[in-house]
Amino acid sequence: MNLLIDTHLLLWAAAQPDRLPAEARRRMLDPAAALHFSVASLWEVAIKRALNRPDFRVDPGPLRAGLLASGYLELPVEGRHVLGLATLPRHHADPFDRILIAQAAAEGMTLLTVDEAMEPYGGPVLRL
């Protein structure tokens, strides 16, 4: 199964694994799961770190290196992902979350998240 991991779960997996919900941990440790992170998540971390957000103090460079070293696969943002935003319902306004949803849908992946605001999208979104 191809799993796209949302930004908060990535940050927790990298720096605070005790914050991961048990079901997220189980799915992410499943040997049959291919774990992916989006370039959009790195973009979100870089922007929010520059804004001095306390929940985004991670340097995106070492975060990316650590994810790649841990076997995560990097998913670039492609034009077809962006085009998917045009038909995505406006359940949620966060642009970073919306591109993750569009990417998961376009790639046939499951987006793992803890964000209840993404739950109305159903389909590719699995809120834990």
TAHUJO-V135293 format. One record per pair of residues at least 4 apart in sequence whose ideal C-beta (glycine too) atoms are under 6 Angstrom apart, sorted by sequence separation. I is the first residue (numbers start at 1). GAP is how many residues later the second one is. D is the distance in Angstrom with one decimal. If there is no record, write none. Layout:
BEGIN
i: (I | I)
gap: (GAP | GAP)
d: (D | D)
END
This chain:
BEGIN
i: (5 | 12 | 13 | 20 | 24 | 37 | 45 | 62 | 77 | 103 | 121 | 5 | 20 | 48 | 58 | 67 | 92 | 104 | 113 | 12 | 49 | 104 | 118 | 12 | 48 | 119 | 45 | 100 | 45 | 85 | 111 | 46 | 88 | 110 | 111 | 112 | 113 | 114 | 9 | 45 | 110 | 85 | 42 | 84 | 105 | 101 | 104 | 81 | 84 | 97 | 42 | 81 | 84 | 81 | 92 | 80 | 92 | 10 | 91 | 3 | 37 | 10 | 1 | 2 | 3 | 4 | 5 | 7 | 37 | 7 | 35 | 36 | 38 | 39 | 40 | 39 | 36 | 14 | 14 | 44 | 40 | 40 | 38 | 38 | 24 | 6 | 4 | 9 | 24 | 4 | 23 | 2 | 3 | 4 | 5 | 6 | 21 | 3)
gap: (4 | 4 | 4 | 4 | 4 | 4 | 4 | 4 | 4 | 4 | 4 | 5 | 5 | 5 | 5 | 5 | 5 | 5 | 5 | 7 | 7 | 7 | 7 | 8 | 8 | 8 | 11 | 11 | 13 | 13 | 13 | 14 | 14 | 14 | 14 | 14 | 14 | 14 | 15 | 15 | 16 | 17 | 18 | 18 | 19 | 20 | 20 | 21 | 21 | 21 | 22 | 22 | 22 | 25 | 25 | 26 | 26 | 27 | 29 | 30 | 30 | 31 | 32 | 32 | 32 | 32 | 32 | 34 | 35 | 37 | 37 | 37 | 37 | 37 | 37 | 38 | 39 | 49 | 52 | 52 | 56 | 59 | 62 | 65 | 88 | 94 | 100 | 103 | 104 | 105 | 105 | 107 | 107 | 107 | 107 | 107 | 107 | 109)
d: (4.9 | 4.8 | 6.0 | 4.8 | 6.0 | 5.4 | 5.8 | 6.0 | 5.5 | 5.9 | 4.6 | 5.2 | 4.7 | 4.3 | 5.1 | 4.0 | 5.6 | 4.5 | 5.1 | 4.3 | 4.8 | 3.9 | 5.0 | 5.1 | 3.7 | 4.5 | 5.6 | 5.7 | 5.9 | 6.0 | 5.3 | 4.6 | 5.7 | 6.0 | 5.0 | 5.6 | 5.4 | 5.8 | 5.8 | 4.5 | 5.2 | 5.2 | 4.7 | 3.7 | 4.7 | 5.3 | 3.7 | 5.1 | 6.0 | 5.7 | 5.7 | 4.7 | 5.2 | 5.3 | 4.7 | 5.6 | 6.0 | 5.5 | 4.1 | 5.2 | 5.3 | 5.7 | 5.2 | 5.0 | 5.5 | 4.9 | 5.7 | 4.2 | 5.1 | 5.2 | 4.8 | 4.8 | 4.8 | 5.2 | 5.5 | 5.3 | 4.8 | 5.8 | 5.7 | 4.2 | 5.7 | 4.6 | 5.7 | 5.7 | 5.9 | 5.9 | 4.8 | 5.9 | 4.8 | 4.5 | 4.6 | 4.3 | 5.4 | 4.7 | 5.4 | 4.1 | 4.8 | 5.5)
END
